[in-house]
Amino acid sequence: MINKPAILGGTPEFAEEIPMTRPTLANEKEILEQARAVLASGMLTNHEFVRQFEDKCSQYLGVKHTVAVSSCTIGLMLVMKCLDLSGEVLVPSFTFSATVHAIAWNGLKPVFVDCQPDTFNVSVKDIEQAITTKTAALVGVHIFGNPCPGEGIEMMASEHGIPVIYDAAHGFGARYISGNMVGSGGSAEVFSLSPTKVLVAGEGGLVTTNNDDLATKLRLARNYGNTAGYDSPFSGLNGRMTEFNALIGLTNLERIGECLSARSRLASTYQEALAGIPGLRFQQVLPGARSIYKDLAIYVEPKNFGLSRDELGEFLKLENIYTKKYFYPPTHHLSAYTAHTDRSWSLPVTEDLSSRMLCIPLFSHMSLEHVERIAGCIRSAHRHSPEVHRRFLG
Ligand SMILES: *Cc1c(COP(=O)(O)O)cnc(C)c1O
């Protein structure tokens, strides 16, 4: 950006709004043709396309079973139901609300754990310190598509006899340091296919597991818990995926490789273009692991950058660049979890990240030129920060 910033009276860098994210959708014509075939067949839900989609995902992820569901939230709820848990579940507070809601919907008590300042994920140590005799399970989250240290977490958890579930909403296509795909870890992993995620089906979720019994139970659970004889051994719900969502997911899955390469290019372009700006840092990926950069999150340290996270967000909005504060507030501050609790939480890293993290635009079909221009605006915000900061003050 060479012009004067918009906040100081210049023209906005972009004439049209640049959203933080947009779904990248494959082949509209193919989707419409197949949707017609679905309508003609009369089989509208949980049928051939769902089956095909499940098989292709299992192949891609290197996991034995994929159970398609109506959303990631429902998938998480069903996994916890099927594992028949009672007591407390450890969960990072630095996540999206739905991770915690799924715990609460099962009548389980969320116990919030802190995360690491560099990876923004939970570490083995963060979790191990929080384990008590009441701990029934732990939920790991691959924040912004950056895989948790799954191998270490699972080894530690198995010593304590505690099942591990992953909220993999952000993680389709990511890899652990072992080289295994996210999706193959823990008792089960749960993906989201909603429009802000990397693999999109409109709405939908995928539960992946290597456990045969759990997969069978999940298939019952998503269909009210009905057995062939219409008995219900436990209370299920309707968590089925429609054929329409499955066919959108399938078509997008065919192009997932391209999307992941594009994201990786976009993320490294951002990182190179923003390198060296004081007060900014990025999420660290563990050596050997692969992040899919579901979001490009920057940590804004106000003293050295010259502006706070909120001020930078406002500055960019005036340039027509839209950003989001993820995750703010952190989940342990949500009214649902402050109203009825007898505990207070000390989560200093979470509090800090939550107040300083800004997610900037990144989606698979975004152009490198836009990335360069957005990075230019962020550089300009730093360069003009004394004047811009005074403008915010008054
Ligand atoms: C989006 C999201 C969910 C919820 O996914 P749905 O498919 O919309 O239910 C859960 N967890 C995280 C971390 C998410 O970002």
Ligand as a Chemical Component Dictionary entry (heavy atoms), coordinates in Angstrom:
data_LIG
# 
_chem_comp.id                   LIG 
_chem_comp.type                 NON-POLYMER 
_chem_comp.pdbx_formal_charge   0 
_chem_comp.three_letter_code    LIG 
# 
loop_
_chem_comp_atom.comp_id 
_chem_comp_atom.atom_id 
_chem_comp_atom.alt_atom_id 
_chem_comp_atom.type_symbol 
_chem_comp_atom.charge 
_chem_comp_atom.model_Cartn_x 
_chem_comp_atom.model_Cartn_y 
_chem_comp_atom.model_Cartn_z 
_chem_comp_atom.pdbx_ordinal 
LIG C1 C1 C 0 -17.105 -24.678 13.148 1  
LIG C2 C2 C 0 -16.654 -25.377 14.363 2  
LIG C3 C3 C 0 -17.463 -26.322 15.005 3  
LIG C4 C4 C 0 -18.894 -26.539 14.625 4  
LIG O1 O1 O 0 -19.048 -27.127 13.384 5  
LIG P1 P1 P 0 -20.535 -27.325 12.793 6  
LIG O2 O2 O 0 -20.340 -28.251 11.654 7  
LIG O3 O3 O 0 -21.002 -25.968 12.369 8  
LIG O4 O4 O 0 -21.368 -27.905 13.881 9  
LIG C5 C5 C 0 -16.934 -27.022 16.072 10 
LIG N1 N1 N 0 -15.688 -26.779 16.508 11 
LIG C6 C6 C 0 -14.881 -25.867 15.944 12 
LIG C7 C7 C 0 -13.487 -25.674 16.478 13 
LIG C8 C8 C 0 -15.345 -25.110 14.862 14 
LIG O5 O5 O 0 -14.576 -24.152 14.322 15 
# 
loop_
_chem_comp_bond.comp_id 
_chem_comp_bond.atom_id_1 
_chem_comp_bond.atom_id_2 
_chem_comp_bond.value_order 
_chem_comp_bond.pdbx_ordinal 
LIG C1 C2 SING 1  
LIG C2 C3 SING 2  
LIG C2 C8 DOUB 3  
LIG C3 C4 SING 4  
LIG C3 C5 DOUB 5  
LIG C4 O1 SING 6  
LIG O1 P1 SING 7  
LIG P1 O2 DOUB 8  
LIG P1 O3 SING 9  
LIG P1 O4 SING 10 
LIG C5 N1 SING 11 
LIG N1 C6 DOUB 12 
LIG C6 C7 SING 13 
LIG C6 C8 SING 14 
LIG C8 O5 SING 15 
# 
